[in-house]
Amino acid sequence: MSLLISSSSKTQQAFLKSVHELYYLRTVAGLLSWDQETMMPPKGAESRAKQLSLISSLHHQRLTSPQFGELLSQIQAESLDADMQPIAREMARDYHRAVKVPIRLVQEMTETASLAYDAWTRARQQADFDSFAPWLEKVFALKKEEARCLGFEKNPYDAHLDDYEPGLNTKIAEKLFAQLRKKVVPLVEYATGKRTDERSISWMRTSYPLPLQERLGREIVRAMGMDWTAGRLDVSPHPFCGGAGPNDVRITTRYSENDFMSSLFGMIHETGHALYEQGLDGQYFGTPLCDTVSLGIHESQSRLWENQVGRSRDFWEFWFPHFKETFPEQTKSLNLEDFYRGINRVERSLIRIDADELTYNLHIVLRFELEQGIFENQLAVKDLDAVWKEKMRGYLHVVPSHSGEGVLQDVHWSSGLVGYFPTYVLGNLYGAQFYHQANKDIPDLRAQIRAGNLTPLRQWLREKIHRHGRRYSAAQLVENVTGEPPTVDYFIKYLEEKFGN
């Protein structure tokens, strides 16, 4: 139980008890989903869908019950301290969204997402979009129905953008992406027009034994500050971070002998998420003050560690000798300069999670436009595969040869995570703004990173961002940390300095 309960009124104690139970149900669902993606045998899919549906319905029933609504009203009428105010505010937001959605729809969405995920894993392996399309039709139909229930009749897509990033809507996202396109597209043209030195990428085509990949990856993750007594690493078809609170954080990656950097940067990315989860203030566990504020802020942590730190020359001045020591045969003629150029090469590629920092943003714009088209009834699910290929040709001048490297590459839609993709770009913006401020607050930060000491940065992020939970909105948090509202300027400046050279 939270430390808050001992100092609260009886009404607040009863309210907090209910809040804790709601969070515990969420963590049970999270662990069941983690098991499905990592360890569950294939034949368990149908029963797992029923289990998740039951948990989600129990959570929904408790959250929308008249008793909880009455408790919420009662404590909002009381004089609340600095902790109870944001707890009540955030639970009110959750309550007022949830009461608009019928329990029948909650159950159906949860069960469908679980079964659709199972169908996606098989369809992706076989590059068979047609077998998955009926499931995707159902997922999007349910998400449209949910948007109508929430009152977003005019702009239904906004219901899901606001769910992952409170305050985000289509108009804001369109403006943001227009600003990025204006700057990123010319940079992509410039960077991809430069001739690539074969020495800087030939080492990437070599075979790297999987046990050694995992060993070096774990060393780097440990140096970043991952607490292995409160976390674990596993393998899944699509890397992710899950778990059940700051003392039980679970990350995954996927390995390929001929693509070591993909698994390594996947591990660094997911560890950025994990450090955020482990950095939440455990004394508030089971309340919004021990919960992450938004997906944009969450992604800022993973993108900051993966790119501003993990792809920097400073980082590899320390870790490059370890890389060579782990793989002496594969790297005997490789120097730091060629390695650095290789991991930062700009390439028009097919797969989002393997994309460089420049073209990655165009991958997100593509997905945003497809989701928007479906919600505005301008695009049918059955046409997604073909339209995906057209947009890839237009944005990146490459075309998937099959749906496995195209429309089926991401797990998100199968899991019902519609509206999630734009938060990756917000994460890039927030991350660049945070990292700029960290360098101001820690004048020798780059020197510390070159020495292999990542603790000062992790502690700064924990103090400034992680520990606050949902106490502030994403925009408030950015302004509290950096002294100014969220802006695209720092991210664009970072890209221009790195890739314009």
Buried (B, 14 or more C-beta within 10 A) or exposed (E): EBEBBEEBBEBBBBBBBBBBBBBBBBBBBBBBBBBBBBEBEEEBBEEBBBBBBBBBBBBBBBBBBEEBBEBBEBBBEBEBEEBBBBBBBBBBEBBEBBBEBBBEBBBBBBBBBBBBBBBBBEBBEBBBBEEBBEBBBBBBEBBBBBBEBBEBEEBBBBBBBBBBBBEBBBEBBBEBBEBBBEBBBEBBEBBBEEEEEEBBBEBBEBEBBBEEBBEBBBEBBEBBBBBEEBBBBEBBBBBBBBBBBBBBBBBBBBBBEEBBBBBBBBBBBBBBBBBBBBBBBBEBBBBBBBBBBBBBBBBBBBBBBBBBBBBBBBBBBBBBEBBBEBBEEBBEEBEBEBBBBBBBBBBBBBBBBBBBBBBBBBBBBBBBBBBBBBBEEEBEBEBBBEBBBEBBEEBBEBBBEEBBBBBBBBBBBBBBBBBBBBBBBBBBBBBBBBBBBBBEEBEEBBEBBBEBBBEBBBBBBBEBBBBBBBBBBBBEBBBEBBEEEBBBBBBBEBBBEBBEE
